[in-house]
Amino acid sequence: MIDAARPSQSFCLIRHGETTANADGFIAGITDVPLTALGRDQARALSELPWPEEIAVFASPLSRAQRTAELAFPGRDVQLHPGLRERDWGVFEGRPLGEQPARENTPGQGESWPDMLVRVQTAITEICAGAEGMLPVLVCHSGIIRAARMLWTTGDVGQRPPNATPLLFQRAGNKTLEKNL
């Protein structure tokens, strides 16, 4: 865990539903790719979960996250936040996942890992500070969830989070714990 200012409250992160890039095994990053039929079904299934009445829904500006949020939370206002977008993998966008460079390496024309950590820390702390007592539910990307883990839980990025699975980052004293919602 790095020494990062912690969000003022607990929050929930959800990786978007399955996309064509996920199904085909290539790096999407900031490339805008659609949800698959399975991804749309995964997003709709989220609407069946017992959500607290008082939630504030945020999403990455990429269409896969927006569409997941719309299907998961029909009739609710979804606020877009640019800080929730996936990492820009630069010259690796569109390449097979097996060619993805190590996280610590900055891809040509892409975003560095330290810059992404700062962006994620800023976005999530801002969102939590403005949530006015509601649980912030952020529909985002694998990289955002991994950055949050690095910043506030184990200090490790862990395994790629599954699509459309709510993960609660819960404040517990001076720690933040990650658990399935």
URCOR-V632231 format. One record per residue. N is the residue number from 1. RES is the residue in one letter. PSI is psi in whole degrees, -180 to 180 (NA if undefined). NEAR is the number of other C-alpha atoms within 10 Angstrom. D_LAST is the distance of its C-alpha to the last C-alpha in Angstrom with 1 decimal. Layout:
BEGIN
((N,RES,PSI,NEAR,D_LAST) (N,RES,PSI,NEAR,D_LAST))
END
This chain:
BEGIN
((1,M,133,13,22.1) (2,I,165,13,24.5) (3,D,91,9,25.7) (4,A,141,13,23.8) (5,A,133,11,23.4) (6,R,149,18,19.9) (7,P,153,21,18.1) (8,S,-10,15,18.9) (9,Q,174,19,15.3) (10,S,158,19,11.6) (11,F,162,24,10.4) (12,C,132,22,7.9) (13,L,137,27,9.7) (14,I,124,27,10.0) (15,R,139,26,13.1) (16,H,166,32,15.4) (17,G,169,32,16.4) (18,E,139,23,19.1) (19,T,172,22,22.3) (20,T,-35,17,25.9) (21,A,-42,21,25.9) (22,N,-47,17,23.0) (23,A,-35,12,24.9) (24,D,-4,10,28.2) (25,G,40,14,27.1) (26,F,162,18,28.4) (27,I,120,20,27.4) (28,A,-43,22,26.5) (29,G,-119,22,25.6) (30,I,0,17,27.0) (31,T,130,17,28.7) (32,D,109,14,27.5) (33,V,148,16,26.6) (34,P,164,18,25.4) (35,L,150,24,22.6) (36,T,175,17,23.8) (37,A,-41,13,23.8) (38,L,-43,14,20.9) (39,G,-40,23,19.0) (40,R,-40,21,19.8) (41,D,-41,17,18.6) (42,Q,-43,21,15.3) (43,A,-45,28,15.0) (44,R,-37,20,16.3) (45,A,-29,14,13.7) (46,L,-29,20,11.0) (47,S,-17,15,13.2) (48,E,-9,10,12.8) (49,L,154,11,9.2) (50,P,79,8,9.5) (51,W,146,13,9.1) (52,P,150,8,10.9) (53,E,-37,8,14.5) (54,E,84,12,15.0) (55,I,153,17,13.4) (56,A,120,21,15.5) (57,V,129,23,15.1) (58,F,154,22,16.8) (59,A,155,30,17.8) (60,S,151,25,20.1) (61,P,-8,21,23.6) (62,L,141,23,23.7) (63,S,-31,16,23.8) (64,R,-36,26,21.2) (65,A,-42,31,18.5) (66,Q,-46,20,20.3) (67,R,-39,22,20.6) (68,T,-46,27,17.0) (69,A,-42,31,16.2) (70,E,-42,19,19.1) (71,L,-34,19,18.1) (72,A,-31,25,14.4) (73,F,63,18,15.5) (74,P,137,11,19.1) (75,G,-6,8,21.3) (76,R,150,13,19.3) (77,D,130,12,20.9) (78,V,119,19,19.6) (79,Q,128,14,21.1) (80,L,140,18,22.1) (81,H,119,18,22.2) (82,P,-24,13,24.4) (83,G,-10,22,22.8) (84,L,3,26,19.8) (85,R,160,23,22.1) (86,E,166,24,22.2) (87,R,142,23,24.8) (88,D,112,22,28.4) (89,W,11,24,29.6) (90,G,-125,17,33.2) (91,V,-11,11,35.6) (92,F,-7,20,32.9) (93,E,131,18,31.3) (94,G,-6,16,31.9) (95,R,162,15,32.8) (96,P,146,14,31.3) (97,L,-32,16,28.3) (98,G,-16,9,30.7) (99,E,-1,10,32.7) (100,Q,130,15,29.9) (101,P,166,12,31.3) (102,A,143,9,29.8) (103,R,-37,13,27.2) (104,E,-17,9,29.7) (105,N,136,13,32.4) (106,T,119,17,32.9) (107,P,146,19,33.6) (108,G,131,12,36.8) (109,Q,17,11,36.3) (110,G,-171,17,32.6) (111,E,137,16,30.3) (112,S,155,18,30.4) (113,W,-46,19,27.3) (114,P,-39,14,28.3) (115,D,-38,12,28.7) (116,M,-42,20,25.2) (117,L,-44,21,23.7) (118,V,-44,14,25.6) (119,R,-45,18,24.6) (120,V,-45,24,20.8) (121,Q,-47,21,21.3) (122,T,-47,17,23.4) (123,A,-50,17,21.2) (124,I,-40,23,18.0) (125,T,-38,16,20.0) (126,E,-49,14,21.9) (127,I,-47,22,19.0) (128,C,-39,21,17.5) (129,A,-31,14,21.0) (130,G,7,13,21.7) (131,A,-11,18,18.5) (132,E,51,12,20.5) (133,G,-5,12,18.0) (134,M,156,17,15.4) (135,L,118,20,11.9) (136,P,126,24,12.9) (137,V,115,25,11.0) (138,L,115,30,13.0) (139,V,117,34,13.8) (140,C,-136,29,15.8) (141,H,165,28,16.9) (142,S,-46,21,16.7) (143,G,-36,23,19.2) (144,I,-45,28,17.3) (145,I,-42,26,14.3) (146,R,-37,20,16.9) (147,A,-42,23,18.8) (148,A,-40,24,16.0) (149,R,-46,21,15.7) (150,M,-42,19,19.4) (151,L,-43,23,19.7) (152,W,-9,23,17.4) (153,T,-98,20,15.9) (154,T,-14,16,18.1) (155,G,6,15,20.8) (156,D,149,15,20.3) (157,V,-23,20,19.0) (158,G,-169,12,17.7) (159,Q,157,8,17.4) (160,R,126,12,17.0) (161,P,148,17,13.4) (162,P,156,15,13.1) (163,N,143,18,13.8) (164,A,41,27,11.5) (165,T,116,20,8.2) (166,P,129,21,5.5) (167,L,120,21,5.6) (168,L,125,20,5.5) (169,F,99,24,9.2) (170,Q,128,18,10.0) (171,R,133,18,13.6) (172,A,94,10,15.2) (173,G,-125,7,18.9) (174,N,17,6,20.3) (175,K,164,12,17.5) (176,T,127,21,14.2) (177,L,141,16,11.6) (178,E,130,19,9.2) (179,K,157,11,6.2) (180,N,140,10,3.8) (181,L,NA,14,0.0))
END
